[in-house]
Amino acid sequence: MRALISVSDKSGVVEFAKGLEKLGVEIISTGGTYKKLQSEGVKVVSVSDITGFSECLDGRVKTLHPSVHGGILAMRDRPEHMEQIKNLGIEPIDIVAINLYPFKETIMKPEVTLADAIENIDIGGPTMLRAAAKNHKDVAVICDPSDYDTVLEEMKQARQVSYDVKYRLALKVFEHTAAYDAMISAYLREQIDAPLPDNPTFTFEKLQDLRYGENPHQSAAYYKEIKPFDGALVNAKQLHGKELSFNNINDTNGAIDTLREFCCFCGCEKDMPTVVAVKHANPCGVATGDTLLEAYKKAHDCDPVSIFGGIIACNRVVDKETAEEISKIFFEILIAPDFDEAALEVLQKKKNVRLLKLPAIGDRGPENRIDMKKVSGGLLIQNTDMSLFNVDGPTPDQPGNEDAPKAGAAGTYVFDDKLKVVTKKAPTEAEIKDMEMAMKVVKHTKSNGIVFVKDGKTIAIGPGQTNRIWAVENCIKRCLSDMKGAVMASDAFFPFNDCVTAAAQAGATAIIQPGGSIRDQESIDKADELEISMVFSGQRHFKH
């Protein structure tokens, strides 16, 4: 028997080769692996001696030769195959152990160049792996050092590797090479402004198996991208508590998505302390404050019922005082950039709550991020909803805009360039700030979504209704605060003026919505009649 071994990751390879050698297997190798095995006393044959050609082109060509691939691909139960390789002077290769150039490790380096990345695209390795996996009936193929012991044990027991093991190893190879190629294509796509692919391929690595999915009868696992951005949830470190569940992960992702709307994305201290509470993937309380403690209290008071058992996300380091206040209720997860020692001491008294540390929690990632939704038999892919207002220009001119004031936290949005006052009455500066906050929250609320904000905190959130007026009515019915002076945001336009009427009657004094309905004028007229202001943002934010 003969084994071809050529690996970038050399962990365990010497022990594996020596184990095969003891069983009478001839070892063939290339380049650095050949030198490593030879230096460790393994009797090894250079692949150049098999092919009759020296490695060339800086090692780019080593194994692409019939003497290698004929030995791998020959089907042992076909006499004509065996006769052909005999006549060609080719001997069978029965075990192939390959792992590939470290493309992933290369692109993870901060200063990597495109030339470096391309040079670390393996050619011969995937070719040999795929050839051996295709002929797995006769060849045992190994792409993962963790499988060395399995193969050695099989060889010790029966002098061969069983078909069942060879089949599973082949499956692993095809998954591995598919992921490798997908990683390369994803990296190359990132280097240019490429359109959505015609044949999309994605690769992820399993982080862990989960106890179950959304429900106990569903199996589930948690995967990560090869190169996630710094603020991605997969980079969070769990400091305390039970293992995360499927729903925990999904809800926490929604919480940090909402929180990022209140960060300037550079990790500075200019952002107002902000707390986001989420329940079943919908925000149930969002607030800013001069301190994190103030922000938490305001977020909690928006809906003290729904926050129970929910997810809490903070954009500042959690201090002792805030930790003590949060500890008064039951919550599933608290995620923040960090926790001071005194806060951890308080929070860790709660045995089961999960504490997650994500230093770059405000990082929104690259502008070209994509969002995927699996459907039966297919996949929907879209660009991630990264903007808030109509960044491409204002909505059509409407009366009243000429006197519109400027707005936006720290000049983030220039009000009269991106938003339009469409009513006779313009909003106040305080209302403008609350409008922006309300739109940031409704953007992450399941459609049809309505959000009321007053004085820097949500006072009512109405998610996921099949009728927009129901969402408004639910907010009004469940609100625990005085709605007088509040602003209302809608994720999409009003098809009728009933939402305007209901909001004004409840005490709201300003409304922000995308606009774009053929009945827009009816809503504008109703707002003028009720003497409240209305602003068009020009950008819808459906979330399903």
N, C-alpha and C positions, 0 to 999 in steps of 0.2 A: 504494500500500500504506500501511497505517496500523499503528502500534505503540503499545500502551498500556503505559506504564512507571510503576510505583508501588512503591517499595522502601523498606524500613527500613534495610537494609544497603546503603549507597550506594557501596561499593567498586567501582570500574570502571564505574559507571553513566554517567558523563559521556562517557568514551571510547566506550562502547557506543552511546549516543544520537547522538554525533557521527558515528560510523561509519555508522549507519543513515541519518542525515540526508544524508550524502554520496551515498548510494545512492538518494535520492529518496523515502525513507520519511517520512511525516508522523508526528510524535511527539505523543502525548496523555499528560498526566500529572496528578497530584493533589498537593495539600498541599506537604509539604517537598520532595518530589522535583521538583515543578514549579518551586519557587523555586530549587532547586539547579541544575537544568538551565538555567533562564532566566539565572541569574547567570553561568553559564559560556558564554553566548552561543549556546545551542541554541535554535532556533526551536521553541517548544513551545506546544501548545494546552491550555488548562485543561479538565478533564473537565466542569466546570460549564458551559462553553460548548457542550459536546456534549449534555448532558442538559437544559439550560435551567433547572437548579436549582442553587442555591448549596449548598455543604457545610453540614450542619446537625448539631445535637446534639453539639457539641464534636468534629466530624469523624467521628462514628460512622457517618453516612450520607453517602457520596460517590459510590459507583459502583453502588449497587443500583438500577439503572434499565434499562428496555428499550433505551435508546439505546446502552448499553454491552453488555449481555448479548445483545441481538439481534444486534449486530455481531459478537460472538464466536461465538455458537451457530448462526448461519445456515449451512446446508450449501450450499456453492457449486454442487454438481452437481444440486441440486433447484430447478428453475425456480420452483416455487411459493414456496420460501423467499426466493429473491432478489427475486421480485415483491412479496412481503409487506414486506420491509424497505425496498424502494424506495418503496412507497406510504406507509410510515410515516416516511420521511425518515431512515432509519438507514443508515449506511455500514458496510461490513465492517471488522473489526479483524483483522489477519493475524498479528500478533506480540503476545504478552502476556508481559511481564517483571515478575514480582511476587515479592517476598519479604516474609515476614509480620512482624507486630508481634513484638518480642523477648520473647515469653513466657518462654522458657527463661532468658534473661539476667536477667529480672525476678525469677523465683522463686529464682535462685541468690544473690540479695542477702540477707545475714544478717537484715536488719530488714524484709524485705518483709511487707506486710500483704495480707490477702485482697482488699481493695478494689483495691490496686495490681495484684495478679495478674489480677483479673477485667478491669480496664481494659485490660490488655495481651492480651486474647483477641481476635484478629483475626476479623472477620466477612466483610467485603467481599473481602479478599485470598484466603482459601480458596475463596470462591464463584467468583471470576474464574479462579483457577487450575484448579479442577475443571471449570468450563465449557469453558475452552480445551483442557484435557486430553481431555475427552470429544469435542471436535470437532478432535482432533489431525490428522485427515486434511487439514484446511484451515488450521489455526492452529498456529504454533510457540509453545510455552509454555516459559518459563524461570523456574525458582525458585531457581537457584544461579548466582551471578556467575561461577563457573568455566566456565559454558557460553556466556558472551557471545561469546568468540572463535570457538567452533565455529559459532554461528549467523551471525556476520559473515562468516566464511570461505565458508560455503555461499552466502550472499547474493551475495558478490563473484563467485563462480564461476558461479552459475546464475540469479541474481536471484530465487532462491527457496530454501527449505529442503527438503531431500529427505525423503521419507516415512519412511525408516528413522531419520533423526535425530529427526524429529518424534515418532515412536512412542516412542523411547527417552526423549525429554524428557517425554513424557506419563506414562510409567511412573514416572519419577523424581518427578513431581508427585504422583501418587497415593500413593506411598510417603511422600513428605514431608508431605502433609496428614493421612494416617493417623497418622503419628508425632506430628504436632502435636496432633491431637485426643486421642491416647492420653496424651500428656504432660499435657494439661489435666485429663483425667479422673483420672489418677494423683495429681496435685496436690490436686484437690478431695477425693479419697478420703482422702488423708493428714490432712486437716483434721478429720475426724470418726472415730469408732470404727465404721467401716463393715464389714459382713460381706463375705465373699468375693464377688466380682462374678458376676452371672449371665452376662455377656458380657465376659470379661476381655480387655483390650487392653494391650499393653506396648510400650514403645519403647526402643530401644537405639541407640547410635552405634558404628560400627565403629572400633576402635582400630587393628587391623592384620590383614592376611591372614597366616595361619600357613603354614609350609612344608608341613604335612600335619596330619591329625587324630591319633587314637589310633594309627593305623597308616599307613604311607607311602602306601597306595592310597586314603586318605580325604582329601578336601579339607576345609579348616577356616578359620575366622576368629575373631577375638577381639573382643567387643563390650563396651561399658560402659553402665550405666544413665545416664540424664540427670543424676540428682542422687544419686550414691552417697554413703554415709556415709563419714566421714573415714578409718575403719580398713579400708575395703574394699580388696581386693587391687588393683583397677584404679588406685588412687591411688599405688601404689608406684612409685618412681623407680629405674630400672635404672642402676647406677653402673658396671658392668663386666660383660664376658662376652658370650657368644653370644646370639643372638636366642632369646627364650623359645619353647618348643614347647607344643603342646596339653597333653601330659601334665605338663610342668613347671608350667603354670598351674593345672591341676586339683589336682596334688599339693600345691603351695604353698598353695592355698586351704584344703585340709584341714589343713595344718600350722598356719596362723594361726587357724583355727577352734578347734583343740585348745588352742593357746597362750592364747587369750582366756579359757578356763576358769580360768586362773591369774592373771588380771588383775582388778583391782577396777573397771576400766572408766573410770577418771578420769585415767589417766596419771601417777599419783603414784608416789612411791618406796616405798610400803608393800609392794608385791608382792615376794615372794621372787624372786630371779633364777631364771629358768626357761628350759629348752631343750627343744624338741620336735623329734624326728627322725621323718621320714615316708618311707615307701617304698611306691609303688603305692597311694597314697591311704589307707594305714593307718599309724597311729603305730607305730614300731618301737623307740622309746626316748624316755622323758619323765622329767625330773628337775628338782628344785629344789635350790638350794644357797645358801650364804652369799655366794658370788661367782658370776659367770657362768662362769668357768673351772671351778669345782667342779661346777656344774650340767651343763656340757657333758660333762665326763669321766664323770659318773654316767650321763647319757643314752647316751653312746657305749658304755659297758661293758654296758649292758642287752643289746645285740645288735650287736656290732662287725662282724658279717657283713652284716646287712641295711642298716645305715647307709651302707655303701659305695655310692656313686652315688645317695644319697638327697637329701632336702630337709631343711635345718636352719633352725629358726625360733627366735629369741631375743627376750626381752622387755626386754632392756637393750642399751645401746650396746655394740658389740663393741670390746673393747680389744685391745692388741697381744698380750698373753699368751694370750688365748682364740683369737685369730686364728692364732697360731703352732701351737697344739694342733690346731685344726680343719684346718689346712693339711697335717697329716700323713696325711690320707686324701683320697681322691677323693670329691667331692660335686658335685651338680648346681647347687644354689642355696643361698645363705645369705641369709636375710631378717631384718632387725632394725630397730629404730627409727632407728639410725644407726651409723656406724663412725668411730672416731677416726682421725686421719691415719696414725698408726703402723700401725694394723690394716689400713687400706686398702693401705698400701705392701707389707705382707706378703701380703695376699690377691690383689692384682692381679698378682702374679708367676705366678699360675695363669691362663693365657690364656683358657681357655674357661668357667671357672665364672662363674655369674651372681650378682652381688651386688645385692640389692634393698633400698632404703631406704623404710621405711614408718613415719613418726614416730608415727602414731596406731594402732600395731599392736594395742594392747589394747582399742580401741574396738569394741564389739560391735554398734553400730548401734541403730536404734529397736526397741522391743519388738514392734512389729507387722510386722516383716519377714516376707516370705513365701518359701517354698522351692518350686521348680518341678521337675517331672520329666516329660520328654517320653516319651510312650508311642505306639505305633503308632496313628495316627488320632486321638490325643487328648492331653490334658495333665492331669497331677495337680498340684494346688496345695494347699499346707498352710502353716500357721503354722510359722515356724522354731522348732526345739527350743531354747528359750532357758533353761529352768530345769534344775535338776539333781535335786532331790528333790521330793517331793510338796508343793508350796507351798499347796495347797488344804486340807491337813489331814492328820493322821496316818493310817496304816493301822489297821485294827481292833485293839483292845487285845489284847495277847498277854502271857502270863506273863513276868515278869522285867523289864518296862519300868519299874516303879516305882523301880528303883535305877539307871536309865540316867544316865550322866554327861552333862554339857554338852559340845558340840564345835563345831568349825567355825573356819576361819581368820579371825581378827579378828572373831569373832561373826557370820560370814556366815550360818550356819545354826544355829538353836537345836535341839539334838539331839533332846530329848524332845518337841518340837512337830512335827518333820518326819520323824523316823526312829523306829523301834521296835526295841528289843532283844526278840527273840522266844525267846531261849534262857535257860537258867538262869544261864549265865555271861555277864557283860557285858564289852564290849571295854575295853581300857585307853585312856588318853588318846592314847598313841602310835599304837595301832591305829586309833583314830577318825580321826586325821589322815591316816593312810595309806588308810583306807577312802574318805575324801572324794576324795583324789587318784586312787585307782583308779577311782572312778565317773566322774570327770571325763575320764579317758582312755578308758574302755570306751564312754562315750557317743559317741566319735568313731571307734570301731573297727567295722568291718563285722560285721554279725550273721551267725551267732551269735558273740558276742564275750566273751572272758574276759581279765581283766588281773590280774596279781599285782604287788603293790607292797610294798616293804620300805624303811623308813628314808628316805622321801621320793624314791624312784626306782622306776620300773617295773623288774621283774626278768624278767618274761615276759609276752608279749602274744599271745593266740591269736585271730586274726580269721577271719571269713568261712567258718565250717564249717557244714555242713548238719546236724550233730549237736553239741549243746552239750558232751557228754562228750569228743568229739574235740578240741574247742578246749582243754578242761582238760588232756587228755593231751598235746597238742602243747606247751602251756606247760611242763608238767613235764619232758617229754623234752628240750626245747631250752634250758631255763633254765641259765644259766652260774653262778648264785649259789646259796648255801645257802637253801632255802626255809623253813627253820625260823624261825618268827616272822613270816612274811609274811601279808598279807591278800589275799583274792581278791574281785574284783568281777565280777558278771555283768550284762549289759545287759537280761536278761529272767529271768523266774522259772525254777526248776528243775522240770521235769516229773517227775523221779525223784530219789532221794537219792544216785545214783551220783557226781554232781559233788562233793557234800559229802564223801563217803568218799575220793575221789581227792585232794581238796585237803588234807584232814586227814592222810592218809597221807604226803603229800609234805612236810608240816611246817607248813602254814598254820594259823594260830591264830584267825583271824577271817574272816568272810564277810559281804559286803554284796550284797544282791540286791533286786529290786523286790517280790517276793512276789506272790501272786495266783493260784497254782496250786491246783487242787482237792486236790493231794497235798502242799501246804505242810507239813502236820503231819509227814509222813514225813521231810522234810528237817530239820525242827526236832528231831524225836526223834533222828535220826542225829547231828546236831551235839551234842546233849546227851550222847548215848552216847559220843562221841569227845572230849567236854569242850572244845569250841571254841565261840566266840560267833558269833551270827548276827544281822544287822540287816536289817530290811526298810526300803527307801527309799520304797516306794509309787509309784514312777514308772519305767516302762519306757523304754528308749532304743534301740529298733530303729534300725538304719541300713543301708539296702540300696543 
